[in-house]
Amino acid sequence: MKKENFITLILGTIGGILFAIGMCMCLLPEWNAFTQGIVVSAVGAVVLLVMLVVRRKMQGKPAIKMTGKAIGAVALGIVGALVLGVGMCMVMVWEGLMVPGIIVGVIGIVLLLCLIPLCMGLK
C-alpha cells in the first residue's frame, strides 16, 4: 500500500466517524447533545478537508484545483445527497409519503450515479 493511500485511509476513517457521530448527536433527541454534535461534525468535516489537501500534496498536485467541472461535480453531489435525504425523510419520518419518498430517493440515487461518468468519464 502506498503511503498516500494509507494516510487517506486513516484520515478518511477518523473524519468519517467523527462526522457520523456528530450527526447522530444532532439528530437523535434521546442523546440531548445537539450543540456538541455540531462541534463534532464540524471537526469531522475539517479532518476530511485536510485529508483532501494532504492527499493532493502527497501526489504532487495543487491542493485544490478550481475548474468548472469540479464546481459542477460538487454541486451535483450536494444536490443528489440532499434529494436522497429528502426521499429518506419522506419514507421514514413523514407519514403517508412512502411511495413519493421512494421515487424522490431513487431520483437522488440517479443524480449521485451521474457523478461517476462526470468524474471518471466514459471510455
C-alpha positions as CSV (number, residue, x, y, z in Angstrom):
1,M,0.0,0.0,0.0
2,K,1.3,3.4,-0.9
3,K,1.9,6.0,1.8
4,E,-0.7,8.4,0.4
5,N,-3.3,5.6,0.3
6,F,-2.6,4.7,3.9
7,I,-2.7,8.4,5.1
8,T,-6.0,8.8,3.2
9,L,-7.4,5.6,4.8
10,I,-6.6,6.8,8.3
11,L,-7.8,10.4,7.9
12,G,-10.9,9.3,6.0
13,T,-11.8,6.9,8.7
14,I,-11.3,9.3,11.5
15,G,-13.1,12.1,9.7
16,G,-16.0,9.9,8.6
17,I,-16.5,8.5,12.1
18,L,-16.4,12.0,13.7
19,F,-18.8,13.4,11.2
20,A,-21.2,10.4,11.6
21,I,-21.2,10.5,15.4
22,G,-21.7,14.3,15.3
23,M,-24.7,13.8,13.0
24,C,-26.1,11.2,15.4
25,M,-25.6,13.6,18.3
26,C,-27.6,16.3,16.4
27,L,-30.4,14.1,15.1
28,L,-31.2,11.8,18.0
29,P,-33.2,13.7,20.6
30,E,-32.6,11.0,23.2
31,W,-28.9,11.9,23.3
32,N,-29.7,15.6,24.1
33,A,-26.4,16.7,22.6
34,F,-27.3,19.0,19.6
35,T,-24.7,21.7,20.2
36,Q,-21.9,19.2,20.9
37,G,-22.9,17.3,17.8
38,I,-22.5,20.3,15.7
39,V,-18.9,20.8,17.0
40,V,-18.0,17.1,16.5
41,S,-19.5,17.1,12.9
42,A,-17.5,20.3,12.1
43,V,-14.3,18.7,13.4
44,G,-15.0,15.6,11.2
45,A,-15.6,17.8,8.2
46,V,-12.4,19.7,8.8
47,V,-10.5,16.4,9.1
48,L,-12.0,15.2,5.7
49,L,-11.0,18.5,4.0
50,V,-7.5,18.2,5.5
51,M,-7.3,14.6,4.1
52,L,-8.1,16.0,0.6
53,V,-5.4,18.7,0.8
54,V,-2.8,16.2,2.2
55,R,-3.5,13.6,-0.4
56,R,-3.2,16.1,-3.3
57,K,0.1,17.4,-1.9
58,M,1.4,13.9,-1.5
59,Q,0.6,13.2,-5.1
60,G,2.4,16.4,-6.2
61,K,-0.7,18.1,-7.4
62,P,-2.0,21.5,-6.4
63,A,-4.1,21.4,-3.2
64,I,-7.4,22.4,-4.7
65,K,-7.9,22.9,-8.4
66,M,-10.9,25.1,-9.1
67,T,-12.4,24.3,-12.5
68,G,-15.9,24.5,-13.9
69,K,-16.1,20.7,-13.9
70,A,-15.0,20.4,-10.3
71,I,-17.5,23.0,-9.1
72,G,-20.3,21.3,-11.2
73,A,-19.4,17.9,-9.7
74,V,-19.5,19.3,-6.1
75,A,-22.8,21.0,-6.8
76,L,-24.3,17.8,-8.4
77,G,-23.1,15.8,-5.4
78,I,-24.7,18.2,-2.9
79,V,-28.0,18.3,-4.8
80,G,-28.0,14.5,-5.1
81,A,-27.3,13.9,-1.5
82,L,-30.0,16.4,-0.4
83,V,-32.6,14.8,-2.8
84,L,-31.7,11.4,-1.5
85,G,-32.0,12.6,2.1
86,V,-35.4,14.3,1.5
87,G,-36.6,11.0,0.0
88,M,-35.4,9.1,3.1
89,C,-37.2,11.6,5.4
90,M,-40.4,11.2,3.3
91,V,-40.3,7.5,3.8
92,M,-39.2,7.2,7.4
93,V,-40.3,10.4,9.2
94,W,-43.3,12.0,7.4
95,E,-46.4,9.9,7.5
96,G,-48.3,8.8,4.3
97,L,-45.4,9.6,1.9
98,M,-44.0,6.2,1.3
99,V,-44.3,5.9,-2.5
100,P,-43.4,9.5,-3.2
101,G,-40.5,9.2,-0.9
102,I,-39.2,6.1,-2.7
103,I,-39.5,8.0,-6.0
104,V,-37.6,11.0,-4.7
105,G,-35.0,8.8,-3.2
106,V,-34.4,7.0,-6.5
107,I,-34.1,10.3,-8.2
108,G,-31.4,11.3,-5.7
109,I,-29.6,8.0,-6.3
110,V,-29.7,8.6,-10.0
111,L,-28.2,12.1,-9.5
112,L,-25.4,10.6,-7.4
113,L,-24.8,7.9,-10.0
114,C,-24.4,10.7,-12.6
115,L,-21.2,11.7,-10.8
116,I,-19.4,8.5,-12.0
117,P,-19.3,9.4,-15.7
118,L,-18.9,13.1,-14.9
119,C,-15.8,12.5,-12.7
120,M,-14.3,9.4,-14.4
121,G,-15.5,9.9,-18.0
122,L,-16.9,7.4,-20.4
123,K,-14.5,5.1,-22.3
